[in-house]
């Protein structure tokens, strides 16, 4: 499956957040998120395993009751079922990998 960023539909799941589903199959998904400074992914959980990598910017992650700062060049793993939230401390670009693919992101 070949995808080109300029042909991807952009969605806006939360204020200040852009999402692009870059590539996926039923087992794996690559997603780009652009977060404006101050934007938030509210506290949530999902069954999917998640890894994200920060290309630019910095975020605060609250995961399983612990707080972390992740900056450009850093990555973070979130096990399925753990409650977490993300707050953009700066304008941020992240790549998120989910397994299995998140069907609700494809609609």
C-alpha positions in Angstrom: 0.0 0.0 0.0 1.5 3.3 -1.1 0.2 6.5 0.4 1.3 10.1 -0.3 0.7 12.7 2.4 -0.8 15.3 0.0 -3.6 12.8 -0.9 -4.6 11.9 2.7 -7.8 13.2 4.2 -7.2 15.3 7.3 -9.5 14.9 10.3 -9.7 17.0 13.4 -10.5 14.8 16.4 -9.9 17.6 19.0 -9.5 21.3 18.9 -5.9 22.1 17.7 -5.3 18.5 16.5 -4.9 17.3 12.9 -4.8 13.6 12.1 -3.7 11.9 9.0 -3.9 8.1 8.6 -0.8 7.5 6.5 -0.8 3.7 6.0 -2.4 0.6 7.5 -3.5 -2.9 7.2 -5.7 -4.9 9.6 -2.7 -5.5 12.0 -0.8 -2.2 11.9 -1.4 1.5 11.4 0.8 4.6 11.0 -0.8 7.9 11.9 0.6 11.5 11.8 -0.7 13.9 14.4 -0.1 17.7 14.4 -0.8 19.3 17.7 -1.0 23.0 18.3 0.6 24.2 21.5 -1.9 23.9 24.3 -4.0 21.2 22.6 -5.0 18.0 24.4 -5.8 14.4 23.8 -8.1 13.9 26.8 -7.7 11.0 29.2 -8.7 7.8 27.4 -7.7 4.2 26.9 -7.9 1.7 24.1 -7.1 -2.0 23.6 -4.5 -1.1 20.9 -0.8 -1.1 21.6 0.7 2.3 20.7 4.2 3.7 20.1 4.7 7.3 19.2 7.7 9.2 18.1 8.0 13.0 18.3 9.4 14.5 15.1 9.1 18.2 16.3 8.0 19.8 19.5 7.3 18.6 23.0 4.4 17.0 24.8 3.4 16.1 28.4 2.1 12.5 28.7 0.2 11.3 31.6 0.1 7.5 31.5 -1.1 5.1 34.3 -0.9 8.0 36.8 2.7 9.0 35.9 3.8 12.2 34.1 6.5 12.3 31.4 7.8 15.0 29.0 8.6 13.7 25.5 10.5 16.0 23.1 11.7 15.8 19.5 13.6 12.6 19.0 11.9 10.9 21.9 9.4 8.0 21.7 7.0 6.4 24.1 5.2 3.1 24.4 1.6 2.8 25.7 0.3 -0.7 26.5 -3.2 -1.5 25.5 -5.7 -0.7 28.2 -3.7 1.9 30.0 -5.3 5.3 30.6 -3.3 8.2 29.1 -3.6 11.7 27.9 -1.3 14.0 25.9 -0.9 17.8 26.2 1.1 19.7 23.6 3.7 21.9 25.4 4.8 23.2 21.9 3.5 22.9 18.4 4.2 19.2 17.8 4.4 16.6 15.0 4.2 13.0 16.0 4.1 9.6 14.3 1.9 7.1 16.1 1.9 3.3 15.4 -1.0 1.2 16.6 -1.5 -2.5 16.6 -4.0 -3.7 15.6 -5.2 -0.9 13.3 -7.8 1.4 14.8 -10.9 0.9 12.7 -12.5 4.1 14.1 -9.6 6.1 12.5 -10.5 4.7 9.1 -14.1 6.0 8.9 
